[in-house]
Amino acid sequence: MNEAQQILFMQIRILRMMAEKYSLSLKEAAEIFGQYNVLPFIREGFGIFHVEGDDAVFEEVKAYLKSKGAAV
């Protein structure tokens, strides 16, 4: 699997975690990710994120969303 595929899979896993943990539909979670540019954030941080577990990456995404003013 190349790096682009790994990034995509990570983005999808974190999106699904967001939906599950906040009782959102995948569409609602995707809208939040789009509004706050979370997918580029994950892509840009992949160099570090790929050595962390999904829970740690999700915590980073939550902190990022909070820093952008999202109500999470």
Summary of the structure (lengths in Angstrom):
residues: 72
radius of gyration: 11.4
end to end distance: 32.3
largest distance: 34.8
contacts: 186
relative contact order: 0.16
helix: 76%
strand: 0%
